Amino acid sequence: MSEGLATRASFCPGPVVYASPALPVSRMSQLRLLPSRLGAQATRILTPHNVQMFSWHSRSSGPPATFPSSKGGGSSSYMEEMYFAWLENPQSVHKSWDSFFRKASEEGSCVPAQPLLSFLVPESRPAVSSRTKTSKLVEDHLAVQSLIRAYQIRGHHVAQLDPLGILDADLDSFVPSDLITTIDKLAFYDLREADLDKEFRLPMTTFIGGSEHTLSLREIIRRLESTYCQHIGLEFMFINDVEQCQWIRQKFETPGVMRFSSEEKRTLLARLVRSMRFEDFLARKWSSEKRFGLEGCEVMIPALKTIIDKSSEMGIENVILGMPHRGRLNVLANVIRKDLEQIFCQFDPKLEAADEGSGDVKYHLGMYHERINRVTNRNIALSLVASPSHLEAVDPVVQGKTKAEQFYRGDAQGKKVMSILVHGDAAFAGQGVVYETFHLSDLPSYTTNGTVHVVVNNQIGFTTDPRMARSSPYPTDVARVVNAPIFHVNADDPEAVIYVCSVAAEWRNTFNKDVVVDLEEIAKYDRICEEAYGKSKDKKILHIKHWLDSPWPGFFNVDGEPKSMTCPATGIPEDVLTHIGDVASSVPLEDFKIHTGLSRILRSRADMTKKRTVDWALAEYMAFGSLLKEGIHVRLSGQDVERGTFSHRHHVLHDQEIDRRTCVPMNHLWPDQAPYTVCNSSLSEYGVLGFELGYAMASPDALVLWEAQFGDFHNTAQCIIDQFISTGQAKWVRHNGIVLLLPHGMEGMGPEHSSARPERFLQMSNDDSDAYPTFTKDFEVSQLYDCNWIVVNCSTPASYFHVLRRQILLPFRKPLIIFTPKSLLRHPEAKSNFDHMLCGTSFQRVIPEDGAAAQAPEQVRRLIFCTGKVYYDLVKERSSQGLEEQVAITRLEQISPFPFDLIKQEAEKYPSAELVWCQEEHKNMGYYDYISPRFMTILSRARPIWYVGRDPAAAPATGNRNTHLVSLKKFLDTAFNLQAFEGKTF
């Protein structure tokens, strides 16, 4: 309990005034006996030693608390009150006090009475002068500890963070009252100017003393000001981990920690010179070009290089960077070490693009480079991830790529691979994806074990008026402002240039004395830039592939093209199917108790395996398991993917008797299989989809899938879909095989749980609706290679199985969008036989009619094309009306790229039939606007393709169950009304 008392004292934020009401004579006599009764503990409870010991446990827990005491009283007064209350009734005080006083009384009865401690005598204590030296010493030490803590908590409020000197740290003039900004504020702690030269013992929660254990109050304040109130603001005391707080204190408070050796200063200076001269060169050559320079923040370059040097020294082999456009060219040139001529040629408006696609502006491009770190002489790989203008969107992408690189290297602790994220100050605070990315940091399957964040003060630069704090984010020209580094010619040595940093007097003094940069060194870099500029003029063709941020060595040929344009069959042997089915329906671990409801599901899987059939979940199991056997890492991520939103997957089993004991049967298929990762994400789409996209960038030999809880929710990640997934290859020549699983289907669940918005994906597909294709032998694969992504809506488990395997067996990588079912997960008709998955079978882009209508196609009066779940509604309605011979139904499993060749075959097979497109979505949604012009092209506009489905609407679905069923019946009636389009023109 001595620590408990010290807690209250050490948290006392203000001056302690010893004043308490007079005590009755009876209590006075008891008080005089208090020291002898309490014995040695009474003299120990407020000693500096114990205060220090406790402060180690208490300093990181938040702002100071007021010391609880009687009115106007101090710590001893509070103890007195507790003691007298205990004497009258031991149960009236907290049990900890009761225990303390009992123990102290027992100790006191065994030792001679102690001399009266004057600081426990309540006689006339209203003024400080009445306190003894002992009491004053204790209270002053407590006050100093509170002062130190105040700087650690609130010192950043008065830090000098504005290089222009026009804004305070808090954007106002607020100064915390417990910081000693003027001498008179010493009174806040009941200290005086005369105390400034007194020595005080330092607590264990500060490192300002270095090897010294005591310092004068004057020196304590000076060192605290130097640490917390200069050009670095530290806000860290909210951290609950004491060890982390101590680490930060040690790194910033230790005397001399910010001092650089002469060699370090020369290195920093050389890097600053390159950073500045690069910006100067661009400004001279292309003064009117957008380049988003680093003027005013050139120090970011030596900062990044120092981070990389230190990381390499500690064993890091791969650094992945993400940043906005400002300063990107400088980072590419001086950090990543991109060839300058390739940077400069980007400014040539006559340069022709050699690669397919749109390309991108120079300040969005990325780069991958392996080189020797000159400081450590170790190999290091640097990757700057290409990114759009959408600020901070690249953050989760970088984290995902970093996680993947750590995974493939077996770097579970992040000792080999790390990430650096550069932010603009406004975007860092304003963009929600920053928080979403941070939110992933402690999730086991998402953590990268730490990221270095560099926040750039965008107040600087982009302005010709040095007092303008903000300016246009899209300037046509830039000018240096007053705080920017400048060159200064030394009058004593006209052949030398002295670099002066106007924001640091210490550096200025050091440079003036010690650091002389020969003009030849600066001229040398200028010559390098000029030579690169001359070579850039000779370049006539721009190769975007030279800016690739995630190369896949060995996957493509030397020209970056696929090694073939064929795709093998995607079926697998039956014994593999059976083995996977057996494992999927069992518990591989011994003494593992699963839920009884899950036992029923496993028995169902076992029964299906024996009958050689699969439902949706088991087909997925077969696809994943077979790829794992072939050495392909599979990662499935999203909200509730372990169980599945619709409780159909159950890839993670939970022991019902041992908490947190789990089993993933997929990882027990074969001894030498690739690992399978299935992980529930945070409740985020934007951040998590970006993360998985980055993960898929790292290697082509992985099937990376993100599943939306409902397909409707993908639109909160629209930025990732639009700026990275749909356009990534066209802009940055970056292949990516990420798979999006989007539950979709009109089932009366309301506007937000029905539609994955297929119309949006199809509208962004890049195949030409008016171009009649040439059908070659490799048409299917060539069409896939030319598209920007693949969009499918599978109607059978076998189709789902094959399209997942095809995603890996293709000789290139494309994003795959799958509209997955909900009700079909348990639909009795939505099952596939093993025969549709065996060796020699493949994904069917179109599944033709195989019933009675196909036996006599010339008799068929209507051919209905559809996709997805509505097929089962159509089959049921056709059967109820007895139209199996008059109406054929053909399914499009792959919607984009459009299967022109197979659609042509189907249409020609039924020459007398009306062609109808039937969908369950509203007319202005779904697929009709995409398929209609393509049907017209392949049919040479000789036959119409009629629309059957729901009428146009603003919302994707109704929230009323009855309305849903009525509209379903209406369009099904139209689909099988063979006179519905008579007399109508198309």
Secondary structure, 3 states (H helix, E strand, C coil): CHHHHHHHHHCCCCCCCCCCCCCCHHHHHHHHHHHHHHCHHHHHCCCHHHHHHHHHHHCCCCCCCCCCCCCCCCHHHHHHHHHHHHHHCHHHCCHHHHHHHHHHHHHHCCCCCCCCCHHHCCCCCCCHHHCCHHHHHHHHHHHHHHHHHHHHHHHHHHCCCCCCCCCCCCCCCCCCCCCCCCHHHHHHHCCCHHHHHCEEECCCCCCCCCCCCEEEHHHHHHHHHHHHCCCCCCCCCCCCCHHHHHHHHHHHHCCCCCCCCHHHHHHHHHHHHHHHHHHHHHHHHCCCCCCCCCCCCCCHHHHHHHHHHHHHHCCCCEEEEECCCCCHHHHHHHCCCCCHHHHHHHHCCCCEECCCCCCCCHHHCCEEEEEEECCCCEEEEEEECCCCCCCCCHHHHHHHHHHHHHHHCCCCCCCCEEEEEEEEHHHHHHCHHHHHHHCCCCCCCCCCCCEEEEEECCCCCCCCCCCCCCCCCCCCCCCCCCCCCEEEECCCCCCEEEEECCCCHHHHHHHHHHCCEEHHHHHHHHHHHHHHHHHHCCCCEECHHHHCCCCCCCCCCCCCCCCCCCCCCCCCCHHHHHHHHHHHCCCCCCCCCCCHHHHHHHHHHHHHHHCCEECHHHHHHHHHHHHHHCCCEEEEEECCCCCCCCCCCCCCEECCCCCCCEECHHHHCCCCCCCEEEEECCCCCHHHHHHHHHHHHCCCCEEEEEECCCHHHHHHHHHHHHHHHCCHHHHHCCCCCCEEEEECCCCCCCCCCCCCCHHHHHHCCCCCCCCCCCCCCCHHHHHHHHCCCEEECCCCHHHHHHHHHHHHHCCCCCCEEEEECCHHHCCCCCCEEHHHCCCCCCCCCEECCCCHHHHCHHHCCEEEEECCCHHHHHHHHHHHHCCCCCEEEEEECEEECCCHHHHHHHHHHCCCCEEEEEEEEECCCCCHHHHHHHHHHHCCCCCCEEEEEECCCCCCCCCCHHHHHHHHHHHHHHHCCCCCCCCCCC
